[in-house]
Amino acid sequence: MPDKTRPSIAFIGECMVEIRHALSDQAFAGDTLNTAVYLSRLLPTGEYLIHYITALGVDPLSVSMIRYFVEEGIQSDKIRRFSDKKPGSYRIAVDANGERSFQYWREQSAARYLLTGDAYDKELASLADIDYLYLSGISLAILPRHDRQKLIDGLVRAKEQGSKIWFDSNYRHKLWASTDEAQLWYRKILQITDIAFLTFDDECQLWGDSSPEDVFARCRFYGIPEVVLKRGEDSCLIETNDKKYAVKAIRIPSEKVIDTTAAGDSFNAGYLASRLQGEMLPAECAALGHCLASEVIQHRGAIISRKLVDGLF
């Protein structure tokens, strides 16, 4: 039975093995997992029930991942397990400005098979019991076409039952067969999104936008009540049903920018943590998102030390 004594949040996606600058230096990360971990750290302990929804193997790395989730206060009961599959992995290369490039090994990642067959259908139906559901463009891209539709259908049913959908566009063109295919699936998810976290560079690449107004016009068309447009070092722009905000980013000297991995993911966590805690204005939520992201980019890897996060808030 679902725990109705606490609000619940579920993150849907893929956790991977992060191989850093030395091959022996490994961690666990992935866009939705990064946001889940930071959000879990920022919210009061035990106040929210946070799930991570993915598929893993039974190998030592998968076991270590699940142990890590639990240590971070994230529930693992909705993770599908395969005896013949393992997590994907990626290696980060960071240039002198902290900008990163990635090399992936994810073709046979267990997460791609999360919804294959009917073994996970009961868990998919249980999404309707979750108060908030978070996914990204990558969460959709890694799934086969049929399974993408299963996920969208499950999210639609959950929304009809009162769940709120949070979507981070996080467009990666290499994961899609074509721009047209990506646009098709993004339209499906945008139609049911309650809070959209968008990155202007991604929107330009995916939709050919030339201005933030192009982004907001599309989101108005789809009826998204809250849109957060991230623009790197430039001000974050927010549009709700009745108001607009511009929130300056925190500029970090270039020599202090070590690794921009998870800048957007951590921003989302800071924004949502603030959004869930009382009646803070979206501009105040974005300011706290910028605060966390500005700290994250000064350290290597997607998920920085808990001590550094605790010291910010």
C-alpha positions as CSV (number, residue, x, y, z in Angstrom):
1,M,0.0,0.0,0.0
2,P,1.3,3.5,-0.8
3,D,2.4,5.7,2.1
4,K,-0.2,8.5,2.2
5,T,1.2,10.1,5.3
6,R,3.9,11.8,3.3
7,P,3.9,13.5,-0.1
8,S,5.6,11.4,-2.7
9,I,8.0,12.2,-5.6
10,A,9.2,9.8,-8.2
11,F,12.1,10.4,-10.6
12,I,12.1,8.4,-13.8
13,G,15.3,7.8,-15.8
14,E,18.7,6.3,-15.9
15,C,21.5,6.1,-13.4
16,M,24.9,5.5,-14.9
17,V,28.4,4.8,-13.8
18,E,30.3,8.1,-14.0
19,I,34.0,7.6,-14.9
20,R,35.9,10.7,-14.0
21,H,39.3,12.0,-14.9
22,A,41.0,8.8,-13.7
23,L,39.6,5.4,-14.7
24,S,39.7,4.3,-11.1
25,D,37.6,7.3,-10.0
26,Q,33.9,6.3,-10.3
27,A,30.6,7.6,-9.1
28,F,27.0,7.3,-9.9
29,A,25.0,9.9,-11.8
30,G,22.4,10.7,-14.5
31,D,20.3,13.8,-15.1
32,T,17.2,12.7,-13.2
33,L,19.2,10.9,-10.5
34,N,21.3,14.1,-10.0
35,T,18.2,16.1,-9.3
36,A,16.7,13.4,-7.1
37,V,19.8,13.3,-4.9
38,Y,20.1,17.1,-4.5
39,L,16.4,17.4,-3.8
40,S,16.6,14.7,-1.2
41,R,19.5,16.5,0.5
42,L,17.6,19.9,0.5
43,L,14.3,18.8,1.7
44,P,13.7,18.2,5.5
45,T,14.6,14.6,6.3
46,G,11.7,12.2,6.1
47,E,9.2,14.8,5.1
48,Y,8.9,13.5,1.5
49,L,9.0,10.0,0.1
50,I,11.3,10.1,-2.9
51,H,11.5,7.2,-5.3
52,Y,13.8,6.5,-8.2
53,I,12.3,4.6,-11.1
54,T,14.8,2.8,-13.3
55,A,16.0,-0.7,-14.3
56,L,19.3,-2.2,-13.1
57,G,21.0,-5.6,-13.0
58,V,22.0,-7.8,-10.2
59,D,25.7,-7.2,-10.7
60,P,28.0,-5.6,-8.1
61,L,27.7,-2.1,-9.6
62,S,23.9,-2.3,-9.6
63,V,23.9,-3.4,-6.0
64,S,26.2,-0.6,-5.1
65,M,23.9,1.9,-6.9
66,I,20.9,0.8,-4.9
67,R,22.9,1.0,-1.7
68,Y,23.9,4.6,-2.7
69,F,20.2,5.5,-3.4
70,V,19.2,4.3,0.1
71,E,22.1,6.2,1.7
72,E,20.8,9.4,-0.1
73,G,17.3,8.9,1.3
74,I,15.9,7.6,-2.0
75,Q,13.5,4.7,-2.1
76,S,14.5,1.8,-4.4
77,D,11.4,-0.4,-4.2
78,K,10.3,0.6,-7.8
79,I,13.5,-0.4,-9.5
80,R,13.2,-3.2,-12.0
81,R,16.0,-5.8,-11.9
82,F,17.4,-7.9,-14.8
83,S,19.7,-10.9,-14.3
84,D,21.3,-10.4,-17.7
85,K,21.8,-6.6,-17.9
86,K,23.9,-4.0,-16.3
87,P,24.0,-0.2,-15.9
88,G,25.4,2.0,-18.6
89,S,28.4,4.2,-18.1
90,Y,30.0,7.4,-19.3
91,R,33.3,9.2,-19.2
92,I,33.6,12.9,-18.8
93,A,36.2,15.1,-20.5
94,V,36.4,18.7,-19.2
95,D,38.1,21.5,-21.1
96,A,39.9,24.5,-19.6
97,N,36.6,26.4,-19.2
98,G,34.9,23.6,-17.3
99,E,32.7,22.7,-20.3
100,R,32.3,18.9,-20.6
101,S,32.0,16.3,-23.3
102,F,30.9,12.7,-22.8
103,Q,31.7,9.3,-24.1
104,Y,28.9,6.8,-23.5
105,W,28.5,3.1,-23.2
106,R,24.8,2.7,-22.8
107,E,23.5,0.6,-25.7
108,Q,22.6,-2.4,-23.5
109,S,21.9,-0.4,-20.4
110,A,19.2,-2.0,-18.2
111,A,17.3,1.3,-18.0
112,R,16.4,1.0,-21.7
113,Y,14.3,-2.1,-20.9
114,L,12.4,-0.7,-18.0
115,L,9.0,-1.1,-19.6
116,T,9.7,-4.0,-22.0
117,G,7.1,-6.7,-21.8
118,D,4.4,-6.6,-19.1
119,A,6.4,-7.4,-16.0
120,Y,6.5,-3.7,-14.9
121,D,2.9,-2.8,-15.9
122,K,1.7,-3.0,-12.3
123,E,4.4,-0.5,-11.1
124,L,3.6,1.7,-14.1
125,A,-0.1,1.8,-13.0
126,S,1.0,2.7,-9.5
127,L,2.4,6.1,-10.8
128,A,-1.1,7.4,-10.1
129,D,-0.4,7.1,-6.4
130,I,2.6,9.5,-6.7
131,D,2.0,13.2,-6.0
132,Y,4.9,14.5,-8.2
133,L,6.5,12.8,-11.2
134,Y,9.8,14.0,-12.7
135,L,11.4,13.0,-16.0
136,S,13.5,14.4,-18.7
137,G,14.0,14.2,-22.5
138,I,16.6,11.6,-21.9
139,S,14.1,9.5,-19.9
140,L,12.1,9.3,-23.1
141,A,14.9,9.1,-25.6
142,I,16.5,5.9,-24.2
143,L,13.2,3.9,-24.4
144,P,12.1,2.1,-27.5
145,R,9.1,3.8,-29.3
146,H,6.5,1.4,-27.9
147,D,7.7,1.8,-24.4
148,R,7.8,5.5,-24.7
149,Q,4.1,5.5,-25.5
150,K,3.5,3.2,-22.5
151,L,5.2,5.7,-20.3
152,I,3.3,8.6,-21.7
153,D,0.0,6.7,-21.2
154,G,1.0,6.0,-17.6
155,L,1.7,9.6,-17.0
156,V,-1.6,10.7,-18.5
157,R,-3.5,8.3,-16.2
158,A,-1.5,9.6,-13.3
159,K,-2.2,13.2,-14.2
160,E,-5.9,12.4,-14.5
161,Q,-5.7,11.1,-10.9
162,G,-4.1,14.3,-9.7
163,S,-0.4,13.7,-10.1
164,K,1.8,16.7,-11.1
165,I,4.3,16.3,-13.9
166,W,7.7,18.0,-13.9
167,F,9.7,17.8,-17.1
168,D,13.2,18.8,-17.9
169,S,13.7,19.0,-21.7
170,N,17.4,18.0,-21.6
171,Y,17.5,17.5,-25.4
172,R,20.4,15.3,-26.6
173,H,20.1,15.0,-30.4
174,K,22.3,11.9,-30.6
175,L,19.8,9.9,-28.7
176,W,17.0,10.5,-31.3
177,A,16.6,9.1,-34.8
178,S,15.7,12.6,-36.0
179,T,14.6,16.0,-34.9
180,D,11.1,15.3,-36.1
181,E,10.9,12.2,-33.9
182,A,12.1,14.1,-30.9
183,Q,9.6,16.9,-31.5
184,L,6.8,14.3,-31.7
185,W,7.5,12.9,-28.3
186,Y,8.3,16.3,-26.7
187,R,4.8,17.5,-27.8
188,K,3.2,14.5,-26.1
189,I,4.9,15.3,-22.8
190,L,4.6,19.0,-22.9
191,Q,0.8,18.7,-23.2
192,I,0.7,17.2,-19.7
193,T,3.5,19.1,-18.0
194,D,2.9,21.2,-14.9
195,I,6.4,22.6,-14.5
196,A,8.7,22.7,-17.5
197,F,12.5,23.2,-17.0
198,L,13.8,24.2,-20.3
199,T,17.3,25.2,-21.5
200,F,17.4,27.9,-24.2
201,D,20.3,26.4,-26.2
202,D,18.4,23.1,-26.3
203,E,15.2,24.7,-27.4
204,C,17.0,26.5,-30.2
205,Q,18.5,23.2,-31.3
206,L,15.3,21.2,-31.2
207,W,12.7,23.7,-32.4
208,G,14.8,26.4,-34.2
209,D,13.8,29.1,-31.7
210,S,15.5,32.5,-32.1
211,S,14.3,34.1,-28.9
212,P,12.9,33.3,-25.4
213,E,9.5,34.5,-26.6
214,D,9.4,31.7,-29.1
215,V,9.9,29.2,-26.2
216,F,7.2,30.8,-24.0
217,A,4.7,31.1,-26.9
218,R,5.0,27.3,-27.5
219,C,4.5,26.6,-23.8
220,R,1.5,28.8,-23.7
221,F,0.1,26.9,-26.7
222,Y,0.4,23.7,-24.7
223,G,-1.0,25.2,-21.6
224,I,2.0,24.7,-19.3
225,P,1.2,26.7,-16.1
226,E,4.9,27.2,-15.0
227,V,7.9,27.5,-17.3
228,V,11.5,27.9,-16.2
229,L,13.9,28.8,-19.0
230,K,17.6,28.4,-18.1
231,R,20.1,30.4,-20.0
232,G,23.5,29.6,-18.6
233,E,25.2,32.7,-17.2
234,D,22.3,34.9,-18.4
235,S,19.2,35.5,-16.3
236,C,16.8,32.7,-15.8
237,L,13.4,33.6,-17.2
238,I,10.2,32.3,-15.6
239,E,6.6,32.6,-16.8
240,T,3.6,31.4,-14.8
241,N,0.0,31.7,-15.7
242,D,-0.1,35.4,-14.7
243,K,3.4,36.6,-14.0
244,K,6.9,36.8,-15.5
245,Y,10.3,36.9,-13.7
246,A,13.9,37.4,-14.7
247,V,16.4,36.1,-12.1
248,K,20.1,36.8,-12.5
249,A,22.5,33.9,-12.4
250,I,25.5,33.9,-10.1
251,R,28.6,34.5,-12.2
252,I,31.6,32.5,-11.1
253,P,35.1,33.6,-12.2
254,S,36.2,31.3,-15.1
255,E,39.2,30.1,-13.2
256,K,36.9,28.6,-10.6
257,V,34.6,26.8,-13.0
258,I,35.9,23.2,-12.8
259,D,33.0,21.1,-14.2
260,T,29.6,22.2,-15.5
261,T,28.1,18.7,-15.3
262,A,24.7,18.7,-13.5
263,A,24.5,22.5,-13.3
264,G,21.0,22.4,-14.7
265,D,20.0,19.3,-12.7
266,S,21.1,20.9,-9.5
267,F,19.3,24.2,-10.4
268,N,16.1,22.2,-10.8
269,A,16.6,20.6,-7.4
270,G,17.1,24.0,-5.7
271,Y,14.1,25.4,-7.5
272,L,11.8,22.5,-6.5
273,A,13.0,22.3,-2.9
274,S,12.1,25.9,-2.5
275,R,8.8,25.4,-4.4
276,L,7.8,22.6,-2.1
277,Q,8.6,24.5,1.1
278,G,5.9,27.1,1.6
279,E,4.8,30.0,-0.5
280,M,8.0,31.2,-2.1
281,L,7.8,33.2,-5.3
282,P,9.2,31.5,-8.4
283,A,12.0,34.2,-8.5
284,E,13.0,33.2,-5.0
285,C,13.1,29.5,-6.0
286,A,15.2,30.3,-9.0
287,A,17.7,32.3,-6.8
288,L,18.2,29.2,-4.6
289,G,18.6,27.1,-7.8
290,H,21.3,29.4,-9.0
291,C,23.0,29.2,-5.6
292,L,23.3,25.5,-5.7
293,A,24.3,25.3,-9.4
294,S,27.0,27.9,-8.8
295,E,28.6,25.7,-6.1
296,V,28.2,22.5,-8.2
297,I,30.2,23.8,-11.1
298,Q,33.2,24.6,-8.9
299,H,33.8,20.9,-8.2
300,R,34.3,17.7,-10.3
301,G,31.5,15.3,-11.0
302,A,27.8,15.6,-11.1
303,I,27.1,15.1,-7.4
304,I,29.3,17.0,-5.0
305,S,30.0,16.4,-1.3
306,R,27.0,16.6,1.0
307,K,28.9,18.9,3.2
308,L,29.2,21.5,0.5
309,V,25.4,21.4,-0.1
310,D,24.6,21.6,3.6
311,G,26.7,24.7,3.9
312,L,24.6,26.6,1.4
313,F,21.2,26.5,2.9
